[in-house]
Amino acid sequence: MRRRTLLAGLAGTVTALGVTPPPSTAAQTSDPLCALERALLAPPAPGVPVDLRQLGHQIAAAQSLFGRGHYTELATGLPRLLSNATATRTSGRGGATRPG
């Protein structure tokens, strides 16, 4: 908790002084917020319909990444997961019924 408070205080001080470094490409690729923004705002890639059991395993893995705080890894795989889930739903694979 002290480390977070210290880092927040230092970030506030640096920002108040106007000494913000320019964002680097390497920092943007490792920043979970930038990765999530790209995942949600980029045009979706075409998904591949998968078996519902496999889709369930992929969703469970994503939930596990979220629970462990691996946000960058989660944001990297999220577009593919969402595309595959959408493709699976529209294809009607796995015997799932679509709400009318």
VEXDREN-2710 file (C-alpha; in Angstrom, 1 decimal):
% VEXDREN-2710
k/r/px/py/pz
1/MET/0.0/0.0/0.0
2/ARG/2.8/2.4/0.8
3/ARG/4.4/1.7/-2.6
4/ARG/1.2/2.6/-4.4
5/THR/0.9/5.8/-2.3
6/LEU/4.5/6.8/-3.1
7/LEU/4.1/6.1/-6.8
8/ALA/0.9/8.1/-7.0
9/GLY/2.5/11.0/-5.1
10/LEU/5.5/10.9/-7.4
11/ALA/3.3/10.8/-10.5
12/GLY/1.3/13.7/-9.2
13/THR/4.4/15.7/-8.5
14/VAL/6.0/15.0/-11.9
15/THR/2.7/15.9/-13.6
16/ALA/2.3/19.1/-11.6
17/LEU/5.8/20.2/-12.5
18/GLY/5.1/19.6/-16.2
19/VAL/7.9/17.1/-16.5
20/THR/6.0/14.4/-18.3
21/PRO/8.1/12.2/-20.6
22/PRO/6.8/11.7/-24.2
23/PRO/5.0/8.4/-24.5
24/SER/7.2/5.8/-26.1
25/THR/6.0/3.0/-28.4
26/ALA/7.4/0.4/-26.0
27/ALA/5.5/1.9/-23.1
28/GLN/2.3/1.9/-25.1
29/THR/2.6/-1.7/-26.1
30/SER/3.1/-2.8/-22.5
31/ASP/0.4/-0.5/-21.1
32/PRO/-2.7/-2.6/-20.4
33/LEU/-5.0/0.5/-20.9
34/CYS/-3.5/1.1/-24.4
35/ALA/-3.9/-2.6/-25.2
36/LEU/-7.5/-2.6/-24.0
37/GLU/-8.3/0.5/-26.0
38/ARG/-6.9/-1.1/-29.1
39/ALA/-8.8/-4.3/-28.4
40/LEU/-12.1/-2.5/-28.0
41/LEU/-11.8/0.3/-30.7
42/ALA/-10.0/-1.5/-33.5
43/PRO/-12.1/-3.0/-36.2
44/PRO/-12.9/-6.6/-35.3
45/ALA/-11.0/-9.3/-37.1
46/PRO/-13.2/-12.1/-38.6
47/GLY/-13.7/-14.8/-36.1
48/VAL/-13.8/-18.5/-36.5
49/PRO/-16.7/-20.5/-35.0
50/VAL/-15.5/-22.9/-32.3
51/ASP/-17.1/-25.6/-30.2
52/LEU/-19.0/-24.2/-27.2
53/ARG/-16.8/-26.3/-24.9
54/GLN/-13.6/-24.8/-26.4
55/LEU/-15.2/-21.3/-26.2
56/GLY/-16.0/-21.9/-22.5
57/HIS/-12.4/-22.9/-21.8
58/GLN/-11.2/-19.7/-23.6
59/ILE/-13.6/-17.6/-21.5
60/ALA/-12.5/-19.3/-18.3
61/ALA/-8.8/-18.6/-19.2
62/ALA/-9.7/-14.9/-19.8
63/GLN/-11.4/-14.7/-16.5
64/SER/-8.4/-16.3/-14.8
65/LEU/-6.1/-13.7/-16.4
66/PHE/-8.3/-11.0/-15.2
67/GLY/-8.5/-12.4/-11.7
68/ARG/-4.7/-12.7/-11.5
69/GLY/-4.2/-9.1/-12.8
70/HIS/-2.6/-10.1/-16.1
71/TYR/-4.4/-7.2/-17.9
72/THR/-1.9/-6.8/-20.8
73/GLU/-2.1/-10.5/-21.7
74/LEU/-5.9/-10.4/-21.4
75/ALA/-6.2/-7.3/-23.6
76/THR/-4.0/-8.9/-26.2
77/GLY/-6.2/-12.0/-26.5
78/LEU/-9.5/-10.3/-26.0
79/PRO/-10.2/-9.2/-29.7
80/ARG/-9.7/-12.8/-30.9
81/LEU/-11.9/-14.2/-28.1
82/LEU/-14.7/-11.7/-28.9
83/SER/-14.5/-12.3/-32.6
84/ASN/-14.6/-16.1/-32.1
85/ALA/-17.5/-15.8/-29.7
86/THR/-19.5/-13.7/-32.1
87/ALA/-18.8/-16.0/-35.0
88/THR/-19.8/-19.0/-32.9
89/ARG/-23.1/-17.3/-31.9
90/THR/-24.0/-16.3/-35.5
91/SER/-23.1/-19.7/-36.9
92/GLY/-25.3/-21.5/-34.4
93/ARG/-22.6/-24.1/-33.6
94/GLY/-22.8/-26.3/-30.6
95/GLY/-26.5/-26.6/-30.5
96/ALA/-27.0/-23.2/-28.9
97/THR/-30.3/-21.5/-29.7
98/ARG/-30.4/-17.8/-30.5
99/PRO/-33.0/-15.7/-28.6
100/GLY/-35.8/-14.7/-30.9
END
